[in-house]
Amino acid sequence: MFDRQHRRAFLRNSVLGGSGVGLGQLALDSLLAGETTTPHGTHFPPKAKRVIYLFMHGGPSQLDLFDHKPQLRKRHGEELPESVRGDQRLTGMTSGQDSLPITSSLFKFRQHGGNGTWISDALPHTAKIADELCFIRSMHTEAINHDPAVTLMQTGHQQAGRPSFGAWASYGLGSENRDLPTFLVMVSRGSAARPADPLYSRLWGAGFIPSNHQGVALRSSGDPVLYLSNAPGIDRQTRRDQLDVIAGLNGLQLQQQQDPEIATRIAQYEMAFRMQTAVPDLADLSDESEATFEAYGPDARKPGTFAANCLLARRMAERGVRFIQLYHKGWDQHYNLPSDLRLQCRDVDQPAAALVADLKQRGLLDETLVVWGGEFGRTTYSQGKLEPTNYGRDHHGGCFTMWLAGGGVKPGVVYGETDDFCYNVVRDPVHVHDLNATLLHLLGIDHTRLTYRFQGRHYRLTDVHGRVVRGVLA
């Protein structure tokens, strides 16, 4: 049976065949020394060390949450002017409607914070932290259906196959904690009645960059990560011995084929072994105070809820996880919007606000970039029949709102403006590529220089687009 020193010698000799120096040595030297490699590193001093991305899957209605348009009440029920719509595409769900009636919001808005930011009463807890938030009201995207829109937001391209934002961050920055993945993902299901649209694991995949950069999804029941526990009859030492033998065989294959994915495979086996201790400790909330649970809300003790995931996100931030992605499904309100939106807001409002406040109280907000938003917004007009106390809204990429907090972002401001119909951006437009370029900039990365060569071309998250939005930087 090998001790630790003999294991290292065995693995190194297996890879090198005795004395050569090559790819295998570079990969395994880093692995066995417990170090992390960063292919690029930061291009300039970062403002943020990590990202917590709160993704509201389905498209929250900016009209009913953040973009106050009281003048629409006077035009409620009127036909949306063709001059406002222009040549923007409609989805198949409303393109055949005989009428596109302007629909004002049933929600009340109030001004909050030092700058008097307008926020809907549907988000009372978010309103309390208005001075910490930077609202971007001028987001826009050309995608009008969920899958291409989410894929564009998360990977920089509407078609599947590109690396996700979290994978790019992992590839570019490396890890701060050798015992946990650089990129962790959690998914929660909203309370809205409408069936949620599907989410695919490729949205947190690595695409064509090394697979160790893909997101690792945590589950809400059983093992937090599939196959994390040892099989019955296998103790930790037996598992260690098995991994040593497998690593030796993989090392021989790496020497012969010089395929970086083999080095990745070795590293992932080692990571899984270390995660057997690190992940249960991460998921164990028994050391959290009663005051913390109260701050995150009544669902904070229920595994798999958005509230519990927000609390876990803070614990991940404390442990140096680089990219933390929370998806909350159920925001696609084509009908029953007033009731379903209230349910969705109840799910996320208190936990998201508590997360920002908790990070600040622990001295982590300045180095953690929090992002809140969906793949697009909703239409000014009603989908289907407009009723006095009920309506729905279709997808709309022409304008929508997101907010940022911490990590080098200017707090307590609103950036960008939409027209009187909340249908077009009229000042300071921010495209999806611009947002991604800005988030990378806050991480200390020049988005034009974080590239990966694949099939003869250098790819990047922002493709051939994107500009840093200087107006939101502190």
N, C-alpha and C positions, 0 to 999 in steps of 0.2 A: 504494500500500500504506500502511495506517494505522500511525503510531507510537502508543505507549500513550496520549499526551495526546489525539491526534485520535480514537482509539477512544472514549475517555470522552465527548468532546464529541458524537460521532456518536450514541452510545447515548442520552445524555441528551436530545439534541434529538429523536431518534426517538420517545422515550417521551412527551416533553412537548409536542411540536409547536411548540417555540420558547420559550415563556415560562411556561406554566402550572405550577402546583405541585400534585401529587396523589399518588395511590398509587404510580404508576410511579416517581416521583422518590424516594419514601421507600425503596422496595425496592432501586432501583439505586444510590442513594447509599451505602447500607450495603454492597451487593455490591462496588462499584467501589473503595470505601475500604478493603476488606478487613476490615470490622468485622462483628461478630455482634450480632444484636438478640435481646433476651430479653423476650418479651411480659409476663412476670410478674416474673422475677427471684426471689431468695429473699425470704421473708417475715420471716426472722430469721437470725442467723448460723448457717451450716451446720456440721455436724460432719464431713461427708463431701463431697468434690468430685465423686466418681464412684462407680459401682457395677460390680462384676464379679459376674454372676449365673451360678452353676454349676447348671444345671437338669438333674436326673437324670430323664429322661423315661421314664415307665412306672410309677413309684411304688415307691421302695425300701422294704424291709421294716423298719419301726422296731423290731419285735420281735427281729430278728436283727442289728441294728446298734447301736442307741442306747438302747432302752427295756428294761432288764434286768428280767425277770420270772421269777426262779428258782422261785417257788412253783408255776408252771405245770407243772413237771416232775412234781409229785405228782398233777396232774390230767390228765396227758397221755393222750389217747384218750377222755376223758369227753366227753359231749355239752355243748356250750355252753348254759348256762341261758338260758331265754327271758327271764328277768328282766334279764339282762345285755344281750341284743340289743335288747329293747324293740321299738319300732316302726321301727327303722332298716331302710332298704331293702337288699335283696340284689340283686346283679347277676343277669342271666339265666344266668350260668355256674354259680351255686351255688344259686339259688332252688329248683331242683328236686331237690337232693340229699336223700336220706332221712336223712342224719346230718350234723351239723356238729361234727366231733371237735376238741376243744382240742388244739393242737399246740405244744409247747414248742420252743424253739430248739435246734438242734444245735451252735450256736456258743458258745464260751466267752467270758465277759465278765471284764474286770479293771478295777480302779479306777486312774485316772490323774490327774495334775496335783495341785495343791495342795488342791483340794476333793474329790478322790477320785471324779471323774466316771466312771461306768460306760460303757465302750466295748467293742464286740465285737473279738475277735482278728482279725476279717476286715479291720480298719482299723488296722493297727499304726502307720502313719505319722501318721494323724489323731490317734491317741492321744498321740503325742509333742508335739502342739501344743494339747493340751486346755486349757492355761491361757490360750490366745489366743481360745478359742471360747465363744460363748454358745449353748447348746442350748435350743431351744424344743420341749418334748415335748408341748405341748398344742395343736398346730395342728389345725384341723378344717375341713371343707368339706362342703357338702351334695351336691356332685357325686360320682357313683360310677363314671362311665365316662371314658375318657381324654380324648376331644376336649373335652367341656364342662368337665372339670376343669382341663385345661391352659389352655383359653381363659379360664376364670375367673381362674386364677392370674396369667396374663399380661396380661389386659385388663380385669379387674374385672367381667366379665359372661360367662355361660355360652354365649351366642349370639355368633356371629361378627359382626364389623363395627365393633367399638370399637377405639380406638387402643391399642397395646401400651404396657406400662410404659415401655420405652425411648423410645418416641415421645413420651409425656407428659414424660419427663425432658428430652428434647431441646427440646421446645416450651417448657417452663417455664424452663430454665436457659440455653439457647443453648450455644455451642461454646467450647472453650478452644484449639482448633487449627483454623485456617481451611483447612488443607490435607488434613484427614481428616474423614470423616463423624462426627457426634456420637454415632452409635449403630451399633455393629458387631456382627455375629453370626457364630458359627462352630458347625458341627454335626459331631459325631463319632459313629461307630457302635461300640457296645459289643461285647465278645467273647462274650457269652452266645449260646447256640445258638438260642434262640427268635427268630423273625423280629420285628424291631422295629416298633412301631406308627409310622404316618406322622406327619411334622411338616409343617405348612403354613406358607407364607411370611406368611400373614395374622397369624401369632402374633407377628411382629415388624413388622407393618404399621402405617401411620399412621391407618387408619380414615378418619374424616371431618376430621381436622386436616390442615394442609398437608403434601403428600407428601414434602417434603424432610426431614421428621422420621422417616420410616420407617427401619428397620434396613437396613444394607447387608451382605449375606452375603459372606464371604470363602470362596473355594474352595481346595481342597487341591492341585489340579493345574492346569496351564495358567496363564492370567492369574488372579491372586488375585480380581479382579473382572471379570465378563464385559465384553468389548468395551473393556477399559481401554487396550490397545495400539492404536497407529495401524494402519490398514490398510496393506498393501504399497503402496509408492510414495508414502505420505503422511508427510512429515517434520513436526517439531514446529511450525515456522513456518507451514506450510500449514494445519495443524490450527488454529493460532491465528487465521489469517485467516478460515477457514471459520466459526469460532465468533463472530467479530466480525460477520460478515454475518448469521448466524442470530440473534444477539442483537438486531441492528437490526430485523429483521423481527418478532421476538417483541415488541420494544419498541413497534412500531407497533400490533400487536394488543392489547397491554396498554393503550395509550392509548385505543383504541376501546372495549374491553370492560371494563376495570377489574377483571379477574379475577385474584385473587391467585395462582392456580395458574400463570399465565403468568410472573409474577415468580419463582415457585418454579422453573419450567422454566429460566429464564435462569440462576438461581443454581446449579442442578444441573449445567448444562453447564460452568459455570466451575469448580465443585468437581471434576468429572470431569477437567478439564484439569490441575488442581493435583495430583490423586491420581495422575496418571501418573508423577509423581516420588516422592510421599510414600508410596504403598502398596508399591512394590517395596523401598524403604528399610525400611519396617516389617517386611516379610516376610523380609528377608535376615538370617539368623541367624548369619552368618559372624563377627560381632564378639562373639558370646557365648563365654564361657570354657568349658573342659572341665568345670570344677567345677560350672558352672550346669547343663550337660546331665546330669551325674551326679545332681545334686540332683532334677531333674524326672523322672528315670527313664529306662529303656532305650528307651522309645518317643519321647523328646523330639526325636529327629532325624527322625522319620517324619512327613511332612506329613499333616495330617488327623486325627491321633490326638488324644485328649484331652490327653496330655502336651504335645504340640507346641502345641496351642491355648492351654493354660495359660501357656506361655512367651510366646506371642504376646500374650496378655491383659496380662501384665506390661509388655510393650513398649508396648502401647496406653495403659496407665495412665501410663507415663512421658511419653507424647506428648499427654496431656490429653484422651483420648477419654472422653466423659461416661458412656456406658452400654455395657458389654461383656457380651454374652450368649453363654454357651457351653451348648449342648445336648449331652447324652450319652445316646444311645438304648440301649434294651435292658434296662430294669429291670422288665419286666412278668413276674415269675416265678410263673405259674399252676401250673407243675410244674417238677421238677428244680431247686427253689430252692437247696438247699445247694451244688450244683456251679455253677450259673449266677451266683449271687450272689457267689461267690468270684471268678469271672472279671470281673464288673463292678467289684468292689472293687479288684481288681488293676489295672484300667484307670485308676481315678480317685484311689485313696488317696494314693499318693506324689506325683503331680503337684499335687493340690489342697493338700496340706500344704506342698509346696515353694513354691507360689504365695504362701501366707500368709507363710511364713518369708522368702521373697525380698522381698516388699513391705515387711516389717518391717525387714529388713537395709538396704534402700535408703531408709528413711525415708518410705515411701509408705503404710504400712498405716493410720496415723492419719487419713489423708484419703481412704482407699479403703474402701468398704463391700463386703465379700465375703459372698455368700449361697450356701448349699448346700442343695438339697432338690428334691423332686418334687411332683407334683400331688396326691397323696394317699398313704396308707400301705397296709398289707396286713392281712388278717384274722387273728385269733387261731386260727381253725379252718382245717383243711386243705381245699383244693379237691381233690375226687376222693379217691382211695384214699390212706390214711395208711400209709406203710411205715416200718419201723424206722430207715432211714437216708436216707429221701427224703420230700419233701412239697412241696406248692405252696400258695400263699396267694392269695386273691382280692383285689380292690380293697376298700379300706376308707377312707372319708372321716371316720369318727368320731373318729379321733385319728392323728396322725403327727408325725414329728420333722423339724425343720430346724435348721441352725446358721448363725450369723452371726459375722463377725469384722471388727475394725477400725472405722474411721469412726464413732466415738461410741458403740459398743456396749460393754456391760459384759463384760469378759473373764472366762473361767474360772467361769461360772455355768451352772446349769440352771434354766430357767423353766418352770413348769407341771408337772402330774402327771396320770397316767392311773390307771384302776382296776387291780385285781389281775389282770384278764384282758387288759389293754392294749386295751380295746374302747371305753371312754368317757373323756372328760376329767373329772377330779374337782376340779381346782384350776387357776385362772388360764387359762381358755380363750382361745385366739388364733385368730380367724377369718382367712381369706384377706384380707378387707378390712382387718382390724386390722394384719396384717403390712404390707400395701401402704401404709397410712397411716403406719406407723412408719418404713418405709424412706424415704418422702417427707420425713417430719419430719427425719430425719438429714441429708437433702440441703438442709435449710433451707426446706422448703415446707410450708405448711399445706394438707393434702389437701382441705379444704373450699373453698379459695380458688383452686386450680388448676383452672380450668374452661374449656370451649370451647362457644360457642353454636352449636347445629346444629339445624335444623328447629324453631326456636322454643323450644328447651330448652337450659339450661346443663348440659353433661355433665362428669363428672369420673371419675378412675380408680376411686375407691371408691364410685361411684354415689351412693346416699343413706345409705351405711353407713360403718363404720370408726371406730376409736378408736386413738390412739397408745398403745402398750404401754410405759408408763413404766418398768416393772420391768426392761427389758432395756437401758435407756439408762445410759451411764456417768455 
